[in-house]
Amino acid sequence: MTTKAISALAVVLLAAVAFHQQLAAPARAAYIACPAVLQDMTPCLPFLQGGDRSPSAGCCAGVRSLYASADTTAERRATCECLKTAYLQVQAKLSAAQALPGDCGLSLPYIITPDIDCNT
């Protein structure tokens, strides 16, 4: 899979993670690396690029894993920025990116967009 496709998928998941929980978590040493974010999203590329009609089980597992791993504000912001950058590099369909969280059983209180503000 191409880096562009991985990036698009990452954007969707990042946005979901970045904005799902805005509760302040206790300070702790935590770091989410962009390559790990993209790895979780790789199985979603066929869906995000319009080749598959629905996300695969592996895609949804990656989305849920990413969502669960970013449990602090700093981690959600880092994940969001990674996915946002990736989205700009791939040719993902916005409608697929917006549908992905719901298709994988996650409910988000915001709409995913390519210009989402990762700092809110």
C-alpha positions as CSV (number, residue, x, y, z in Angstrom):
1,M,0.0,0.0,0.0
2,T,1.2,3.5,-0.7
3,T,2.1,6.1,1.9
4,K,-0.6,8.3,0.5
5,A,-3.3,5.7,1.1
6,I,-2.1,5.0,4.6
7,S,-2.1,8.7,5.3
8,A,-5.7,9.1,4.3
9,L,-6.8,6.4,6.6
10,A,-4.8,7.8,9.4
11,V,-6.5,11.1,9.1
12,V,-9.9,9.6,9.7
13,L,-8.7,7.7,12.7
14,L,-6.7,10.5,14.0
15,A,-9.6,12.9,13.9
16,A,-11.7,10.3,15.7
17,V,-9.1,9.8,18.4
18,A,-8.2,13.5,18.7
19,F,-11.7,14.7,19.4
20,H,-13.4,11.8,21.1
21,Q,-12.3,12.6,24.6
22,Q,-11.4,16.0,25.8
23,L,-11.0,15.1,29.4
24,A,-7.7,16.1,30.9
25,A,-5.8,12.9,31.8
26,P,-3.1,12.8,34.5
27,A,0.3,13.8,33.2
28,R,2.3,10.8,32.1
29,A,5.1,10.0,29.7
30,A,3.3,8.9,26.6
31,Y,4.1,9.2,22.9
32,I,2.3,8.2,19.8
33,A,4.6,7.9,16.8
34,C,3.2,8.7,13.4
35,P,4.6,5.4,11.8
36,A,2.6,3.4,14.4
37,V,-0.6,5.5,13.6
38,L,-0.1,4.8,9.9
39,Q,0.5,1.1,10.5
40,D,-2.8,0.8,12.3
41,M,-4.5,2.5,9.4
42,T,-2.9,0.6,6.5
43,P,-5.7,-2.0,6.2
44,C,-8.2,0.8,5.7
45,L,-6.6,2.1,2.5
46,P,-8.8,0.1,0.1
47,F,-11.9,1.4,1.7
48,L,-10.7,5.0,2.0
49,Q,-9.6,5.1,-1.7
50,G,-13.0,3.7,-2.9
51,G,-11.8,0.2,-3.8
52,D,-13.8,-1.6,-1.1
53,R,-17.4,-0.9,-0.3
54,S,-16.9,-1.3,3.5
55,P,-13.9,-1.4,5.8
56,S,-12.3,-4.8,6.5
57,A,-12.2,-6.4,9.9
58,G,-8.5,-5.6,10.0
59,C,-9.2,-2.0,9.2
60,C,-11.7,-1.7,12.0
61,A,-9.4,-3.4,14.4
62,G,-6.7,-0.9,13.6
63,V,-9.2,2.0,14.0
64,R,-10.3,0.7,17.4
65,S,-6.7,0.1,18.5
66,L,-5.6,3.6,17.5
67,Y,-8.7,5.1,19.2
68,A,-8.0,3.2,22.4
69,S,-4.2,4.0,22.5
70,A,-4.6,7.8,22.3
71,D,-6.1,8.4,25.7
72,T,-4.6,11.8,26.6
73,T,-5.1,15.2,25.0
74,A,-1.5,15.3,23.8
75,E,-1.7,11.8,22.3
76,R,-5.0,12.7,20.5
77,R,-3.5,15.9,19.1
78,A,-0.4,14.0,17.9
79,T,-2.5,11.4,16.3
80,C,-4.7,14.0,14.7
81,E,-1.8,15.9,13.2
82,C,-0.3,12.7,11.8
83,L,-3.5,11.6,10.2
84,K,-4.2,15.1,8.9
85,T,-0.8,15.2,7.2
86,A,-1.3,11.7,5.8
87,Y,-4.7,12.6,4.4
88,L,-3.2,15.4,2.4
89,Q,-0.8,13.0,0.8
90,V,-3.2,10.3,-0.3
91,Q,-6.2,10.3,-2.6
92,A,-8.9,9.2,-0.1
93,K,-12.5,9.9,-0.6
94,L,-13.8,12.3,2.1
95,S,-17.1,10.4,2.3
96,A,-15.3,7.2,3.2
97,A,-13.1,9.0,5.7
98,Q,-16.2,10.4,7.4
99,A,-18.0,7.1,7.4
100,L,-15.1,5.0,8.7
101,P,-15.5,5.6,12.4
102,G,-19.2,4.8,12.3
103,D,-18.6,1.8,10.0
104,C,-16.2,0.5,12.7
105,G,-18.6,1.0,15.6
106,L,-17.2,4.3,16.9
107,S,-19.4,7.3,17.5
108,L,-17.8,10.8,17.2
109,P,-19.4,14.1,18.3
110,Y,-17.8,16.0,15.3
111,I,-17.5,15.8,11.6
112,I,-14.2,14.7,10.1
113,T,-12.8,17.2,7.6
114,P,-9.4,17.6,5.9
115,D,-8.9,21.0,7.7
116,I,-10.0,19.8,11.2
117,D,-8.4,21.8,14.0
118,C,-6.3,19.3,16.1
119,N,-5.9,21.7,18.9
120,T,-9.5,21.9,20.0
